[in-house]
């Protein structure tokens, strides 16, 4: 199994009702760290398919779940990242 996507409409079934633990990747296409971690999460999803699920939720496309779980992604300016 590999990294799959979830949506506002399917989040409860995919995550909350899952019989196994679920790692949720709240992601955005404009977020470089999110893009960089995707292959790692895909590998974890494949390697650990018997023990857990890994799903990805696009925060821009699915704002209801993003707001419900108070997820905030913001693009930090370079100088802010050094504080």
Order of alpha helices (4+ residues) and beta strands (2+ residues): beta-beta-alpha-beta-alpha
